[in-house]
Amino acid sequence: MLSVQDSSVIRQCFSFLPLDDFKLPFFDHGKQKLKARHVLKTFLAAQLFGWANLRTIECAIRSDAKIQEGCGITTISASQLSRSMQQIPVAVTEALFRYVVQSITQRTSARPLPVGSLALVDSTNLTLPFQLGDWAYVSRTRSGIKIHTRLLVVDNETAYPDKIVPSTGNTSDYEGSDLLVVDLDVTYVMDRGYVCYKRMQKWVTDGLNFVIRLHDHHHATVIEESEVPEGGPILRDATVVLGNNAKTTMRAPVRVVEFVDPQGRRFRLATTRWELSAMEVAEIYRQRWLIELFFKWIKQHLHVATLYSYQPEGVWNHIFLALVAYGVSYLLWLETDKSRTIWALVKLLRLYSTKSVKEWLREVNRQATRSSKGRQKRERPPLEQPRKQEQLVVVKASKKKR
């Protein structure tokens, strides 16, 4: 539940995290004012309240006494922020992310999907300035990083990232999946970039369930065909062995389901969920779109695409703190009975950051005072056609030599 409603919104956000008594001896040693907990709070506030860069953070801290009270500092410079972001150990911000994930897990409802919990696995790329990000070299023209993500879908209303692995941009999705596809109690849903027969064989051997999209060129030796209803979206349901040579062919058979969506697009899936109907397997894969929406959300509404630091430790800390901020927003969404979207709550957070929780909740729960029928249609006069003699544009020949 939300804490005392007379406290400020910024302090309410920090109340979800164990930061008040947090100490980091190596970082804090010899520092009288700027402790590790103050740095963490400041960068979390920057993500939650939309402070775009280090100069904006510096000005925001100076601008309001309640922000200073919430972050625990009265003034800070952009250069101090830059140095601090690089000096905080990445293990600290990663542990903070795991803490907020655990808090979300404890608050989520026990109403699982009929097919069980799903773990959507994918990655998103972030481009770094080529000169500043040469340590994350990808090609002769690009430097960048990846955020390998596992989005847990618990029920029809609950989906949140429960594990992330940032990496340099030259790390393959295969390598990212080695760290994300590890638990037995979920079904992993992946796109075509994760097809690797060696890994899929290991998943089958280890008892991991998956639904993964195949390319059309992936060879499958059919063992048995199952009947499918004619005229429906399911085109095929078969037991197959994937691979076409002794080195890559899987030893264990898998199930292949082919279907078309309402737009006429054809999908070919490999799965180990033998007990489900073909339609249920297709519905599981349709959930994969949620992770694409998640990546779009954090890039649009948090400062992920534009980083506060381009040094390695600063970049990794930035990513984890951005996901912690998302987790705090998600916890607030759970505590307010999901009456608004997460983005609607974040927008109100940014407007009410220094006001009381009571005022913020009043706005969150505010009902429309009257209904509108919308703009009424009216007949518009026809567009007057220009007369032939009127000159509408002027195009003058260039004198530039060619």
C-alpha positions as CSV (number, residue, x, y, z in Angstrom):
1,M,0.0,0.0,0.0
2,L,1.0,3.6,-0.5
3,S,2.7,5.2,2.5
4,V,1.6,8.3,4.4
5,Q,-0.3,10.4,1.9
6,D,0.9,13.7,3.3
7,S,4.5,12.8,2.1
8,S,5.7,14.1,-1.3
9,V,5.3,12.0,-4.5
10,I,9.1,11.9,-4.9
11,R,9.5,10.4,-1.5
12,Q,6.7,7.9,-2.2
13,C,8.6,6.7,-5.3
14,F,11.8,6.1,-3.2
15,S,9.8,4.3,-0.5
16,F,9.7,1.2,-2.8
17,L,13.5,0.9,-2.6
18,P,15.9,0.2,0.3
19,L,17.9,3.3,-0.2
20,D,17.5,5.4,3.0
21,D,20.0,3.3,4.9
22,F,22.0,2.2,1.9
23,K,25.8,2.5,2.3
24,L,28.6,1.8,-0.2
25,P,31.8,2.1,1.9
26,F,34.3,2.4,-1.0
27,F,32.2,5.1,-2.7
28,D,31.2,6.9,0.4
29,H,34.6,7.0,2.0
30,G,35.8,10.6,2.5
31,K,32.6,12.1,1.1
32,Q,30.5,14.3,3.5
33,K,27.5,15.1,1.2
34,L,27.3,13.1,-2.0
35,K,26.8,9.5,-0.8
36,A,25.9,6.6,-3.0
37,R,22.3,6.6,-2.0
38,H,22.0,10.3,-3.0
39,V,23.5,9.5,-6.5
40,L,21.1,6.6,-7.0
41,K,18.1,8.6,-5.9
42,T,19.1,11.5,-8.1
43,F,19.4,9.4,-11.3
44,L,16.1,7.5,-10.5
45,A,14.4,10.8,-10.1
46,A,15.8,11.9,-13.4
47,Q,14.3,8.8,-15.1
48,L,10.9,9.1,-13.4
49,F,10.5,12.8,-13.8
50,G,11.9,13.2,-17.3
51,W,15.2,15.2,-16.7
52,A,16.8,14.8,-20.1
53,N,20.5,15.4,-19.4
54,L,23.0,16.2,-16.6
55,R,22.6,19.9,-16.8
56,T,18.8,19.5,-16.5
57,I,19.4,17.3,-13.4
58,E,21.7,19.9,-11.9
59,C,19.0,22.7,-12.4
60,A,16.2,20.4,-11.2
61,I,18.0,19.7,-7.9
62,R,18.5,23.5,-7.3
63,S,15.0,24.4,-8.3
64,D,12.9,23.0,-5.4
65,A,13.4,22.2,-1.7
66,K,11.2,19.1,-1.8
67,I,13.3,17.6,-4.6
68,Q,16.4,18.3,-2.5
69,E,14.8,16.7,0.5
70,G,13.7,13.7,-1.5
71,C,17.2,13.1,-3.1
72,G,19.0,14.1,0.0
73,I,21.2,16.8,-1.5
74,T,20.9,20.5,-2.0
75,T,23.2,21.0,-5.0
76,I,25.2,19.0,-7.4
77,S,27.1,19.7,-10.6
78,A,26.9,18.0,-14.0
79,S,30.6,16.9,-13.7
80,Q,29.9,15.3,-10.3
81,L,27.0,13.4,-11.7
82,S,29.1,12.2,-14.7
83,R,31.9,10.9,-12.4
84,S,29.5,9.3,-9.9
85,M,27.6,7.4,-12.7
86,Q,30.9,5.8,-13.7
87,Q,32.1,5.1,-10.1
88,I,29.0,3.2,-8.8
89,P,29.6,-0.5,-9.2
90,V,27.3,-2.1,-11.7
91,A,26.5,-4.9,-9.2
92,V,24.7,-2.3,-7.1
93,T,22.3,-1.1,-9.8
94,E,21.7,-4.7,-10.9
95,A,20.9,-5.7,-7.3
96,L,18.5,-2.8,-7.1
97,F,16.8,-4.0,-10.3
98,R,16.4,-7.5,-8.9
99,Y,14.9,-6.0,-5.7
100,V,12.2,-4.1,-7.6
101,V,11.5,-7.2,-9.7
102,Q,11.0,-9.2,-6.5
103,S,8.7,-6.6,-5.1
104,I,6.6,-6.7,-8.3
105,T,6.5,-10.5,-8.2
106,Q,5.1,-10.4,-4.6
107,R,2.4,-8.0,-5.5
108,T,1.2,-9.7,-8.7
109,S,-2.0,-11.7,-8.8
110,A,-2.2,-15.5,-8.7
111,R,-4.4,-15.7,-11.8
112,P,-2.1,-17.4,-14.4
113,L,-2.9,-17.7,-18.0
114,P,-4.6,-21.0,-19.1
115,V,-1.4,-22.0,-20.8
116,G,0.8,-21.0,-17.8
117,S,3.3,-18.2,-17.4
118,L,5.2,-17.0,-20.5
119,A,8.7,-15.6,-20.8
120,L,9.1,-13.4,-23.9
121,V,12.8,-13.2,-24.9
122,D,14.2,-10.6,-27.2
123,S,16.8,-7.8,-27.4
124,T,16.9,-4.2,-28.5
125,N,19.8,-2.1,-29.8
126,L,21.0,1.3,-28.6
127,T,23.4,3.2,-30.8
128,L,26.3,5.1,-29.2
129,P,28.2,8.0,-30.7
130,F,30.9,6.3,-32.8
131,Q,33.9,8.1,-31.2
132,L,32.7,8.1,-27.6
133,G,31.5,4.5,-27.8
134,D,34.5,2.9,-29.6
135,W,34.7,0.3,-26.7
136,A,31.3,-1.0,-28.0
137,Y,32.5,-1.3,-31.6
138,V,30.1,-3.2,-33.9
139,S,31.1,-2.2,-37.4
140,R,33.1,0.4,-39.3
141,T,30.2,2.8,-39.0
142,R,28.4,1.9,-35.8
143,S,29.0,1.5,-32.1
144,G,26.2,0.3,-29.8
145,I,24.9,-1.9,-27.1
146,K,22.1,-4.4,-26.7
147,I,19.6,-5.0,-23.9
148,H,18.8,-8.7,-23.8
149,T,15.4,-8.9,-22.0
150,R,13.1,-11.5,-20.6
151,L,9.5,-10.2,-20.2
152,L,7.4,-12.3,-17.9
153,V,3.7,-12.5,-18.7
154,V,1.9,-13.7,-15.7
155,D,-1.8,-13.1,-16.6
156,N,-3.8,-11.0,-19.0
157,E,-3.0,-7.8,-17.1
158,T,0.5,-8.4,-15.8
159,A,3.7,-8.3,-17.9
160,Y,7.0,-7.0,-16.6
161,P,10.8,-7.5,-17.3
162,D,12.1,-9.9,-14.7
163,K,15.7,-10.2,-16.1
164,I,17.9,-8.1,-18.3
165,V,21.4,-8.6,-19.6
166,P,23.1,-5.6,-21.2
167,S,25.9,-6.3,-23.6
168,T,28.0,-4.8,-26.4
169,G,26.3,-4.7,-29.7
170,N,28.4,-7.5,-31.2
171,T,26.9,-10.1,-28.8
172,S,24.5,-12.4,-30.6
173,D,21.0,-13.1,-29.5
174,Y,22.1,-16.8,-29.1
175,E,24.6,-15.8,-26.4
176,G,21.9,-13.6,-24.7
177,S,19.5,-16.5,-24.6
178,D,22.1,-18.7,-22.7
179,L,21.6,-16.3,-19.7
180,L,17.8,-15.8,-20.1
181,V,16.4,-19.3,-21.0
182,V,17.1,-21.1,-17.8
183,D,13.9,-21.6,-15.7
184,L,11.7,-24.6,-15.9
185,D,8.3,-23.2,-14.8
186,V,7.6,-20.9,-17.9
187,T,7.2,-21.2,-21.6
188,Y,9.8,-19.2,-23.6
189,V,8.5,-17.3,-26.6
190,M,11.2,-16.2,-29.2
191,D,11.5,-14.9,-32.7
192,R,13.5,-16.3,-35.6
193,G,16.8,-14.8,-34.5
194,Y,17.0,-17.4,-31.6
195,V,16.7,-20.5,-33.8
196,C,19.8,-22.7,-33.0
197,Y,19.4,-26.5,-33.2
198,K,22.1,-27.1,-30.7
199,R,20.5,-24.9,-28.1
200,M,17.0,-26.1,-28.9
201,Q,18.2,-29.7,-28.3
202,K,19.7,-28.7,-24.9
203,W,16.4,-27.0,-24.0
204,V,14.5,-30.2,-24.8
205,T,17.0,-32.3,-22.8
206,D,16.8,-29.9,-19.8
207,G,13.0,-30.0,-19.9
208,L,12.5,-26.3,-20.9
209,N,9.4,-25.4,-22.9
210,F,9.5,-23.0,-25.8
211,V,7.5,-21.6,-28.8
212,I,9.9,-20.3,-31.4
213,R,9.3,-19.0,-34.9
214,L,11.1,-20.7,-37.8
215,H,12.4,-19.4,-41.1
216,D,10.9,-21.0,-44.2
217,H,14.4,-22.3,-45.0
218,H,14.7,-24.4,-41.8
219,H,14.5,-28.0,-42.9
220,A,12.2,-30.4,-41.1
221,T,11.8,-34.1,-41.6
222,V,8.2,-35.0,-40.9
223,I,7.5,-37.9,-38.6
224,E,3.8,-37.6,-38.3
225,E,1.1,-35.2,-39.5
226,S,-2.0,-34.4,-37.4
227,E,-5.3,-33.4,-38.9
228,V,-6.3,-29.7,-38.9
229,P,-9.7,-28.2,-39.6
230,E,-10.2,-27.1,-43.2
231,G,-10.7,-23.4,-43.8
232,G,-9.3,-22.3,-40.4
233,P,-6.2,-20.3,-39.5
234,I,-4.2,-23.5,-38.7
235,L,-2.4,-24.8,-41.8
236,R,-0.3,-27.6,-40.3
237,D,0.3,-29.5,-37.1
238,A,3.1,-32.0,-37.3
239,T,5.8,-33.9,-35.4
240,V,9.2,-33.3,-37.0
241,V,12.9,-33.5,-36.6
242,L,14.7,-30.2,-37.4
243,G,18.0,-30.1,-39.3
244,N,19.3,-31.6,-42.5
245,N,22.8,-33.0,-41.7
246,A,24.4,-35.1,-39.1
247,K,26.1,-32.2,-37.4
248,T,23.1,-29.9,-36.8
249,T,20.1,-32.2,-36.8
250,M,18.3,-32.3,-33.5
251,R,18.0,-35.7,-31.8
252,A,14.6,-35.0,-30.2
253,P,11.5,-34.4,-32.2
254,V,9.5,-31.1,-31.8
255,R,6.1,-30.0,-32.8
256,V,5.6,-27.6,-35.8
257,V,2.5,-25.5,-36.0
258,E,1.8,-23.3,-39.1
259,F,-1.0,-20.7,-39.1
260,V,-2.0,-17.5,-40.8
261,D,-3.1,-14.3,-38.9
262,P,-6.0,-12.1,-39.9
263,Q,-3.7,-10.1,-42.2
264,G,-2.8,-13.2,-44.1
265,R,0.7,-13.5,-42.8
266,R,2.0,-17.0,-42.4
267,F,3.8,-18.2,-39.3
268,R,5.8,-21.4,-38.7
269,L,6.4,-22.3,-35.1
270,A,8.4,-25.0,-33.3
271,T,7.3,-25.9,-29.8
272,T,7.5,-28.5,-27.1
273,R,4.0,-27.9,-25.8
274,W,2.5,-31.1,-27.0
275,E,-0.5,-31.0,-24.7
276,L,-1.9,-27.7,-26.1
277,S,-4.1,-27.3,-29.1
278,A,-2.6,-25.8,-32.3
279,M,-4.7,-22.6,-31.7
280,E,-3.3,-22.3,-28.2
281,V,0.2,-22.5,-29.5
282,A,-0.6,-19.8,-32.1
283,E,-2.1,-17.6,-29.3
284,I,1.1,-18.0,-27.2
285,Y,3.2,-16.7,-30.1
286,R,0.9,-13.7,-30.6
287,Q,1.8,-12.6,-27.0
288,R,5.4,-12.0,-28.3
289,W,4.3,-8.6,-29.5
290,L,4.2,-7.4,-25.9
291,I,8.0,-7.3,-25.6
292,E,8.1,-5.1,-28.8
293,L,5.7,-2.7,-27.1
294,F,7.8,-2.7,-23.9
295,F,11.0,-1.7,-25.9
296,K,9.0,1.0,-27.6
297,W,7.6,2.2,-24.2
298,I,11.0,2.6,-22.4
299,K,12.6,4.3,-25.4
300,Q,9.8,6.8,-25.7
301,H,9.0,7.5,-22.1
302,L,12.3,6.9,-20.2
303,H,15.8,8.2,-21.1
304,V,17.2,5.0,-22.6
305,A,17.9,6.0,-26.2
306,T,19.9,9.0,-24.9
307,L,22.4,8.2,-22.2
308,Y,23.8,10.3,-19.4
309,S,27.3,8.7,-19.8
310,Y,29.1,6.9,-22.6
311,Q,31.7,5.1,-20.4
312,P,31.1,1.4,-20.0
313,E,30.1,1.5,-16.3
314,G,28.0,4.6,-16.8
315,V,26.1,3.0,-19.6
316,W,25.4,-0.3,-17.7
317,N,24.3,1.7,-14.6
318,H,22.1,3.9,-16.8
319,I,20.3,0.9,-18.3
320,F,19.7,-0.8,-14.9
321,L,18.5,2.4,-13.3
322,A,16.1,3.1,-16.1
323,L,14.6,-0.4,-15.6
324,V,14.4,0.3,-11.9
325,A,12.5,3.4,-12.6
326,Y,10.1,1.4,-14.8
327,G,9.7,-1.0,-11.9
328,V,8.8,1.8,-9.6
329,S,6.2,3.0,-12.1
330,Y,4.8,-0.5,-12.3
331,L,4.6,-0.8,-8.5
332,L,2.6,2.5,-8.4
333,W,0.4,1.2,-11.2
334,L,-0.3,-2.0,-9.1
335,E,-1.0,0.1,-6.0
336,T,-3.5,2.3,-7.8
337,D,-5.7,-0.6,-8.9
338,K,-4.6,-0.2,-12.5
339,S,-7.2,2.5,-13.1
340,R,-4.9,4.3,-15.6
341,T,-2.2,3.2,-17.9
342,I,1.4,3.3,-16.7
343,W,2.3,6.2,-19.0
344,A,-0.7,8.2,-17.7
345,L,0.6,7.7,-14.1
346,V,4.1,8.7,-15.1
347,K,2.8,11.9,-16.7
348,L,1.0,12.7,-13.5
349,L,4.2,11.8,-11.5
350,R,6.1,14.4,-13.5
351,L,3.4,17.1,-12.9
352,Y,3.0,16.3,-9.2
353,S,6.6,15.3,-8.2
354,T,6.8,17.7,-5.3
355,K,3.1,17.7,-4.3
356,S,1.6,15.4,-1.7
357,V,0.6,11.8,-2.5
358,K,-3.0,12.8,-1.5
359,E,-3.1,15.4,-4.2
360,W,-1.6,13.1,-6.8
361,L,-4.1,10.3,-5.9
362,R,-7.0,12.8,-6.2
363,E,-5.9,13.5,-9.7
364,V,-5.3,9.9,-10.5
365,N,-8.8,9.0,-9.4
366,R,-10.5,12.0,-10.8
367,Q,-13.6,11.2,-12.8
368,A,-14.8,13.3,-15.8
369,T,-17.4,15.8,-14.7
370,R,-19.4,15.7,-17.8
371,S,-19.5,13.7,-21.0
372,S,-19.0,15.2,-24.4
373,K,-20.7,14.1,-27.6
374,G,-17.6,15.2,-29.5
375,R,-17.3,17.6,-32.3
376,Q,-20.5,17.7,-34.3
377,K,-20.3,17.2,-38.0
378,R,-21.1,20.3,-40.0
379,E,-21.3,20.8,-43.7
380,R,-18.2,22.4,-45.0
381,P,-18.2,24.8,-48.0
382,P,-16.6,23.4,-51.1
383,L,-12.9,24.2,-51.5
384,E,-12.6,27.0,-53.9
385,Q,-10.6,26.0,-57.0
386,P,-7.7,28.4,-57.9
387,R,-8.2,30.4,-61.0
388,K,-5.9,29.6,-63.9
389,Q,-4.3,33.0,-64.0
390,E,-3.2,32.8,-60.3
391,Q,0.5,31.9,-59.7
392,L,0.7,29.6,-56.7
393,V,4.4,29.0,-56.4
394,V,7.6,30.6,-57.7
395,V,10.4,28.4,-59.0
396,K,13.6,30.2,-60.0
397,A,16.4,28.6,-61.9
398,S,19.6,28.1,-60.0
399,K,22.8,29.8,-61.1
400,K,24.9,27.0,-59.6
401,K,27.3,25.5,-62.2
402,R,26.9,21.8,-62.7
